[in-house]
């Protein structure tokens, strides 16, 4: 397994080196398995069977930088780890994906926005390269996670923002004035194009509230943007309905 830390380092760990434990066990801290420095944490783990040139490690940082490196560049393990990406000051690695060079990548920001683009737009780079800009961030915003388009169809984006359930994942990403889109249907905007607005927080919070609504309380029907729900018909005063 390739273990990537928030400081841009990568470490190797064989599966048989992991302690086997029961379902209710708390597990073992990674700091006891890898030579991590103070404040260093493992942010991503990639299971790898074979190191080849046809697959790539796609990385994303909190400041909106992305980088694609051939998988075979990580084929020589070192006990102390090696550099996976050269990070700038106050930047950190937030996500890693294993791709085949033909996928589309989805980046999600802390401002509730997302962008999707083909990974071919990012050229392969060496391990010590710093990468290129993947998404423009607003003031005070950070890049939160990375998903490839195939994995996005199987993951719940509610886990990114800590709200919502899997039933609401297909409604997580929407375009203003259009029907809701699943992550796999998110329009491809290009790496340097304007970000596609994804009202993740509102959609996921709505899904969560509906899922936890008390029994007996009807759920509000979903209506298209700009269309008001019909008001209930009232009987004239002094007359009863039949």
C-alpha positions as YAML, in Angstrom:
chain: A
units: angstrom
residues:
- id: 1
  name: UNK
  ca: [0.00, 0.00, 0.00]
- id: 2
  name: UNK
  ca: [1.11, 3.56, -0.75]
- id: 3
  name: UNK
  ca: [0.49, 5.86, 2.22]
- id: 4
  name: UNK
  ca: [0.47, 9.60, 1.44]
- id: 5
  name: UNK
  ca: [0.88, 12.18, 4.20]
- id: 6
  name: UNK
  ca: [-0.33, 15.76, 4.45]
- id: 7
  name: UNK
  ca: [3.29, 16.93, 3.97]
- id: 8
  name: UNK
  ca: [3.57, 15.39, 0.51]
- id: 9
  name: UNK
  ca: [5.55, 12.31, 1.56]
- id: 10
  name: UNK
  ca: [4.74, 8.75, 0.51]
- id: 11
  name: UNK
  ca: [5.48, 5.63, 2.54]
- id: 12
  name: UNK
  ca: [5.23, 1.92, 1.71]
- id: 13
  name: UNK
  ca: [3.39, -0.53, 3.89]
- id: 14
  name: UNK
  ca: [2.77, -4.21, 3.15]
- id: 15
  name: UNK
  ca: [-0.60, -5.64, 4.07]
- id: 16
  name: UNK
  ca: [0.86, -8.45, 6.16]
- id: 17
  name: UNK
  ca: [2.55, -5.79, 8.32]
- id: 18
  name: UNK
  ca: [-0.82, -4.54, 9.50]
- id: 19
  name: UNK
  ca: [-1.93, -5.96, 12.86]
- id: 20
  name: UNK
  ca: [-4.97, -8.18, 12.55]
- id: 21
  name: UNK
  ca: [-7.75, -7.25, 14.95]
- id: 22
  name: UNK
  ca: [-11.40, -7.92, 15.61]
- id: 23
  name: UNK
  ca: [-14.38, -5.89, 14.48]
- id: 24
  name: UNK
  ca: [-14.64, -3.95, 17.75]
- id: 25
  name: UNK
  ca: [-10.91, -3.28, 18.10]
- id: 26
  name: UNK
  ca: [-9.64, 0.30, 18.02]
- id: 27
  name: UNK
  ca: [-6.74, -0.47, 15.70]
- id: 28
  name: UNK
  ca: [-3.16, 0.75, 15.84]
- id: 29
  name: UNK
  ca: [-1.98, 4.34, 15.23]
- id: 30
  name: UNK
  ca: [-0.16, 4.89, 11.94]
- id: 31
  name: UNK
  ca: [2.64, 6.61, 13.80]
- id: 32
  name: UNK
  ca: [3.52, 3.18, 15.22]
- id: 33
  name: UNK
  ca: [3.73, 1.67, 11.74]
- id: 34
  name: UNK
  ca: [5.42, 4.44, 9.74]
- id: 35
  name: UNK
  ca: [8.27, 6.89, 10.53]
- id: 36
  name: UNK
  ca: [6.01, 9.95, 10.64]
- id: 37
  name: UNK
  ca: [7.30, 13.28, 11.89]
- id: 38
  name: UNK
  ca: [5.55, 15.40, 14.49]
- id: 39
  name: UNK
  ca: [2.32, 16.82, 13.06]
- id: 40
  name: UNK
  ca: [2.45, 14.57, 9.99]
- id: 41
  name: UNK
  ca: [-0.69, 12.58, 9.22]
- id: 42
  name: UNK
  ca: [-1.66, 10.03, 6.57]
- id: 43
  name: UNK
  ca: [-4.34, 11.52, 4.29]
- id: 44
  name: UNK
  ca: [-4.68, 8.83, 1.63]
- id: 45
  name: UNK
  ca: [-3.89, 5.15, 1.11]
- id: 46
  name: UNK
  ca: [-3.72, 3.49, -2.32]
- id: 47
  name: UNK
  ca: [-3.72, -0.32, -2.66]
- id: 48
  name: UNK
  ca: [-1.29, -1.25, -5.44]
- id: 49
  name: UNK
  ca: [-0.58, -4.70, -6.88]
- id: 50
  name: UNK
  ca: [1.73, -3.79, -9.75]
- id: 51
  name: UNK
  ca: [3.69, -0.65, -10.63]
- id: 52
  name: UNK
  ca: [3.34, 0.13, -14.34]
- id: 53
  name: UNK
  ca: [3.48, 3.09, -16.72]
- id: 54
  name: UNK
  ca: [-0.20, 2.85, -17.71]
- id: 55
  name: UNK
  ca: [-1.48, 4.10, -14.34]
- id: 56
  name: UNK
  ca: [-0.96, 7.43, -12.60]
- id: 57
  name: UNK
  ca: [-1.15, 8.88, -9.11]
- id: 58
  name: UNK
  ca: [-3.28, 12.03, -9.26]
- id: 59
  name: UNK
  ca: [-2.76, 14.35, -6.26]
- id: 60
  name: UNK
  ca: [-4.54, 17.48, -5.02]
- id: 61
  name: UNK
  ca: [-3.51, 20.06, -2.41]
- id: 62
  name: UNK
  ca: [-5.47, 22.43, -0.20]
- id: 63
  name: UNK
  ca: [-4.44, 25.46, -2.28]
- id: 64
  name: UNK
  ca: [-5.98, 24.11, -5.47]
- id: 65
  name: UNK
  ca: [-2.87, 22.52, -6.99]
- id: 66
  name: UNK
  ca: [-3.03, 19.19, -8.85]
- id: 67
  name: UNK
  ca: [-0.33, 16.85, -10.07]
- id: 68
  name: UNK
  ca: [-0.17, 13.59, -12.03]
- id: 69
  name: UNK
  ca: [2.80, 11.23, -11.67]
- id: 70
  name: UNK
  ca: [3.29, 7.80, -13.31]
- id: 71
  name: UNK
  ca: [2.76, 4.95, -10.87]
- id: 72
  name: UNK
  ca: [6.10, 3.34, -11.67]
- id: 73
  name: UNK
  ca: [7.84, 6.38, -10.14]
- id: 74
  name: UNK
  ca: [6.90, 4.91, -6.74]
- id: 75
  name: UNK
  ca: [8.18, 1.38, -7.42]
- id: 76
  name: UNK
  ca: [11.34, 1.65, -5.28]
- id: 77
  name: UNK
  ca: [10.41, 1.57, -1.58]
- id: 78
  name: UNK
  ca: [12.48, 3.40, 1.02]
- id: 79
  name: UNK
  ca: [12.10, 2.94, 4.74]
- id: 80
  name: UNK
  ca: [12.11, 6.69, 5.42]
- id: 81
  name: UNK
  ca: [9.65, 7.50, 2.62]
- id: 82
  name: UNK
  ca: [10.15, 9.77, -0.39]
- id: 83
  name: UNK
  ca: [8.75, 13.05, -1.72]
- id: 84
  name: UNK
  ca: [5.53, 12.61, -3.71]
- id: 85
  name: UNK
  ca: [4.86, 16.32, -4.35]
- id: 86
  name: UNK
  ca: [6.75, 19.54, -3.62]
- id: 87
  name: UNK
  ca: [4.45, 21.64, -1.44]
- id: 88
  name: UNK
  ca: [4.57, 25.42, -1.04]
- id: 89
  name: UNK
  ca: [4.35, 27.16, 2.33]
- id: 90
  name: UNK
  ca: [1.07, 26.60, 4.22]
- id: 91
  name: UNK
  ca: [-0.02, 24.02, 1.64]
- id: 92
  name: UNK
  ca: [-0.83, 20.37, 2.33]
- id: 93
  name: UNK
  ca: [-1.83, 17.27, 0.43]
- id: 94
  name: UNK
  ca: [-5.57, 16.57, 0.81]
- id: 95
  name: UNK
  ca: [-6.33, 13.74, -1.60]
- id: 96
  name: UNK
  ca: [-4.91, 11.14, -3.96]
- id: 97
  name: UNK
  ca: [-6.52, 9.04, -6.70]
- id: 98
  name: UNK
  ca: [-5.25, 6.17, -8.83]
- id: 99
  name: UNK
  ca: [-6.14, 6.74, -12.51]
- id: 100
  name: UNK
  ca: [-5.50, 5.10, -15.88]
- id: 101
  name: UNK
  ca: [-4.91, 8.29, -17.88]
- id: 102
  name: UNK
  ca: [-8.41, 8.32, -19.41]
- id: 103
  name: UNK
  ca: [-10.60, 9.40, -16.52]
- id: 104
  name: UNK
  ca: [-12.22, 12.66, -15.54]
- id: 105
  name: UNK
  ca: [-11.36, 14.28, -12.22]
- id: 106
  name: UNK
  ca: [-13.72, 16.09, -9.83]
- id: 107
  name: UNK
  ca: [-12.35, 18.65, -7.36]
- id: 108
  name: UNK
  ca: [-14.52, 19.90, -4.49]
- id: 109
  name: UNK
  ca: [-13.83, 23.12, -2.54]
- id: 110
  name: UNK
  ca: [-14.83, 24.26, 0.93]
- id: 111
  name: UNK
  ca: [-17.07, 26.90, -0.69]
- id: 112
  name: UNK
  ca: [-19.48, 24.18, -1.83]
- id: 113
  name: UNK
  ca: [-18.32, 24.26, -5.45]
- id: 114
  name: UNK
  ca: [-16.92, 21.60, -7.76]
- id: 115
  name: UNK
  ca: [-15.18, 21.34, -11.11]
- id: 116
  name: UNK
  ca: [-14.77, 18.40, -13.45]
- id: 117
  name: UNK
  ca: [-12.16, 18.04, -16.21]
- id: 118
  name: UNK
  ca: [-10.37, 15.28, -18.18]
- id: 119
  name: UNK
  ca: [-7.13, 14.21, -16.58]
- id: 120
  name: UNK
  ca: [-5.41, 14.50, -19.99]
- id: 121
  name: UNK
  ca: [-5.32, 18.26, -19.37]
- id: 122
  name: UNK
  ca: [-2.66, 17.65, -16.70]
- id: 123
  name: UNK
  ca: [0.62, 16.38, -18.14]
- id: 124
  name: UNK
  ca: [2.61, 13.72, -16.25]
- id: 125
  name: UNK
  ca: [5.31, 15.12, -13.93]
- id: 126
  name: UNK
  ca: [8.15, 13.78, -11.83]
- id: 127
  name: UNK
  ca: [7.93, 13.12, -8.12]
- id: 128
  name: UNK
  ca: [9.58, 16.36, -7.02]
- id: 129
  name: UNK
  ca: [7.48, 18.66, -9.24]
- id: 130
  name: UNK
  ca: [5.08, 21.10, -7.60]
- id: 131
  name: UNK
  ca: [2.14, 20.56, -9.97]
- id: 132
  name: UNK
  ca: [-0.20, 23.02, -11.69]
- id: 133
  name: UNK
  ca: [-3.34, 24.92, -10.70]
- id: 134
  name: UNK
  ca: [-6.42, 22.74, -10.78]
- id: 135
  name: UNK
  ca: [-9.12, 25.11, -9.48]
- id: 136
  name: UNK
  ca: [-9.39, 28.79, -8.59]
- id: 137
  name: UNK
  ca: [-10.26, 29.30, -4.93]
- id: 138
  name: UNK
  ca: [-12.09, 32.21, -3.33]
- id: 139
  name: UNK
  ca: [-10.77, 34.09, -0.34]
- id: 140
  name: UNK
  ca: [-10.52, 31.84, 2.69]
- id: 141
  name: UNK
  ca: [-11.46, 28.71, 0.71]
- id: 142
  name: UNK
  ca: [-9.57, 25.44, 0.39]
- id: 143
  name: UNK
  ca: [-9.70, 22.40, -1.81]
- id: 144
  name: UNK
  ca: [-11.23, 19.59, 0.20]
- id: 145
  name: UNK
  ca: [-11.09, 16.41, -1.84]
- id: 146
  name: UNK
  ca: [-10.52, 14.76, -5.20]
- id: 147
  name: UNK
  ca: [-12.54, 12.03, -6.91]
- id: 148
  name: UNK
  ca: [-12.29, 10.47, -10.33]
- id: 149
  name: UNK
  ca: [-15.57, 10.29, -12.26]
- id: 150
  name: UNK
  ca: [-15.95, 6.52, -11.93]
- id: 151
  name: UNK
  ca: [-15.37, 6.51, -8.17]
- id: 152
  name: UNK
  ca: [-17.67, 9.53, -7.71]
- id: 153
  name: UNK
  ca: [-20.64, 7.47, -8.90]
- id: 154
  name: UNK
  ca: [-20.00, 5.05, -6.03]
- id: 155
  name: UNK
  ca: [-19.17, 7.50, -3.23]
- id: 156
  name: UNK
  ca: [-21.34, 9.75, -1.11]
- id: 157
  name: UNK
  ca: [-20.25, 13.38, -1.27]
- id: 158
  name: UNK
  ca: [-22.03, 13.88, 2.06]
- id: 159
  name: UNK
  ca: [-18.96, 12.40, 3.71]
- id: 160
  name: UNK
  ca: [-16.98, 15.41, 2.47]
- id: 161
  name: UNK
  ca: [-19.13, 17.97, 4.25]
- id: 162
  name: UNK
  ca: [-20.29, 15.79, 7.12]
- id: 163
  name: UNK
  ca: [-23.98, 15.89, 6.22]
- id: 164
  name: UNK
  ca: [-26.54, 13.95, 4.20]
- id: 165
  name: UNK
  ca: [-26.98, 10.27, 3.50]
- id: 166
  name: UNK
  ca: [-26.30, 8.01, 0.56]
- id: 167
  name: UNK
  ca: [-29.90, 8.43, -0.63]
- id: 168
  name: UNK
  ca: [-29.16, 12.11, -1.21]
- id: 169
  name: UNK
  ca: [-25.84, 11.65, -2.97]
- id: 170
  name: UNK
  ca: [-27.38, 11.71, -6.43]
- id: 171
  name: UNK
  ca: [-28.83, 15.16, -5.67]
- id: 172
  name: UNK
  ca: [-25.60, 16.52, -4.23]
- id: 173
  name: UNK
  ca: [-24.42, 18.45, -7.29]
- id: 174
  name: UNK
  ca: [-26.70, 20.73, -9.27]
- id: 175
  name: UNK
  ca: [-26.48, 23.46, -11.88]
- id: 176
  name: UNK
  ca: [-28.60, 26.60, -11.34]
- id: 177
  name: UNK
  ca: [-31.72, 26.47, -13.50]
- id: 178
  name: UNK
  ca: [-31.25, 22.81, -14.39]
- id: 179
  name: UNK
  ca: [-32.28, 19.49, -12.93]
- id: 180
  name: UNK
  ca: [-30.11, 17.91, -10.28]
- id: 181
  name: UNK
  ca: [-27.06, 15.95, -11.46]
- id: 182
  name: UNK
  ca: [-25.17, 13.09, -9.90]
- id: 183
  name: UNK
  ca: [-21.38, 13.46, -9.57]
- id: 184
  name: UNK
  ca: [-20.93, 11.35, -12.70]
- id: 185
  name: UNK
  ca: [-23.20, 13.71, -14.67]
- id: 186
  name: UNK
  ca: [-21.47, 16.91, -13.54]
- id: 187
  name: UNK
  ca: [-20.72, 18.97, -16.64]
- id: 188
  name: UNK
  ca: [-17.09, 18.92, -17.74]
- id: 189
  name: UNK
  ca: [-15.90, 22.52, -17.42]
- id: 190
  name: UNK
  ca: [-12.18, 22.30, -18.17]
- id: 191
  name: UNK
  ca: [-9.39, 22.76, -15.67]
- id: 192
  name: UNK
  ca: [-9.04, 26.55, -16.06]
- id: 193
  name: UNK
  ca: [-12.70, 27.30, -16.83]
- id: 194
  name: UNK
  ca: [-15.15, 28.91, -14.40]
- id: 195
  name: UNK
  ca: [-16.15, 26.63, -11.55]
- id: 196
  name: UNK
  ca: [-19.45, 24.84, -11.77]
- id: 197
  name: UNK
  ca: [-21.64, 25.83, -8.87]
- id: 198
  name: UNK
  ca: [-22.53, 22.84, -6.72]
- id: 199
  name: UNK
  ca: [-24.91, 23.63, -3.86]
- id: 200
  name: UNK
  ca: [-23.60, 20.71, -1.82]
- id: 201
  name: UNK
  ca: [-24.38, 22.00, 1.65]
- id: 202
  name: UNK
  ca: [-28.00, 22.94, 0.91]
- id: 203
  name: UNK
  ca: [-28.77, 19.74, -0.97]
- id: 204
  name: UNK
  ca: [-27.11, 17.48, 1.57]
- id: 205
  name: UNK
  ca: [-28.64, 19.22, 4.57]
- id: 206
  name: UNK
  ca: [-32.08, 18.91, 2.91]
- id: 207
  name: UNK
  ca: [-31.50, 15.21, 2.31]
- id: 208
  name: UNK
  ca: [-30.39, 14.74, 5.91]
- id: 209
  name: UNK
  ca: [-33.41, 16.60, 7.32]
- id: 210
  name: UNK
  ca: [-35.79, 14.55, 5.18]
- id: 211
  name: UNK
  ca: [-34.15, 11.31, 6.24]
- id: 212
  name: UNK
  ca: [-34.49, 12.22, 9.94]
- id: 213
  name: UNK
  ca: [-37.98, 13.79, 9.80]
- id: 214
  name: UNK
  ca: [-40.35, 12.47, 12.52]
- id: 215
  name: UNK
  ca: [-42.95, 9.93, 11.46]
- id: 216
  name: UNK
  ca: [-46.33, 11.41, 10.53]
- id: 217
  name: UNK
  ca: [-44.92, 14.67, 9.17]
- id: 218
  name: UNK
  ca: [-45.26, 14.78, 5.37]
- id: 219
  name: UNK
  ca: [-42.14, 15.71, 3.42]
- id: 220
  name: UNK
  ca: [-42.26, 18.81, 1.28]
- id: 221
  name: UNK
  ca: [-42.59, 17.95, -2.40]
- id: 222
  name: UNK
  ca: [-39.65, 18.89, -4.58]
- id: 223
  name: UNK
  ca: [-40.43, 21.59, -7.13]
- id: 224
  name: UNK
  ca: [-38.46, 22.95, -10.04]
- id: 225
  name: UNK
  ca: [-36.66, 26.31, -9.66]
- id: 226
  name: UNK
  ca: [-39.04, 29.23, -10.12]
- id: 227
  name: UNK
  ca: [-42.22, 27.10, -9.83]
- id: 228
  name: UNK
  ca: [-44.37, 27.53, -6.76]
- id: 229
  name: UNK
  ca: [-46.20, 24.64, -5.19]
- id: 230
  name: UNK
  ca: [-49.99, 24.71, -5.60]
- id: 231
  name: UNK
  ca: [-51.92, 25.97, -2.58]
- id: 232
  name: UNK
  ca: [-54.55, 23.69, -1.02]
- id: 233
  name: UNK
  ca: [-58.17, 24.37, -2.07]
- id: 234
  name: UNK
  ca: [-60.24, 25.88, 0.71]
- id: 235
  name: UNK
  ca: [-64.00, 25.46, 1.06]
- id: 236
  name: UNK
  ca: [-66.16, 28.66, 1.09]
- id: 237
  name: UNK
  ca: [-67.07, 30.02, 4.50]
- id: 238
  name: UNK
  ca: [-70.17, 28.48, 5.99]
- id: 239
  name: UNK
  ca: [-70.09, 25.46, 3.69]
- id: 240
  name: UNK
  ca: [-68.47, 22.10, 4.35]
- id: 241
  name: UNK
  ca: [-66.51, 20.02, 1.86]
- id: 242
  name: UNK
  ca: [-67.97, 16.91, 0.39]
...
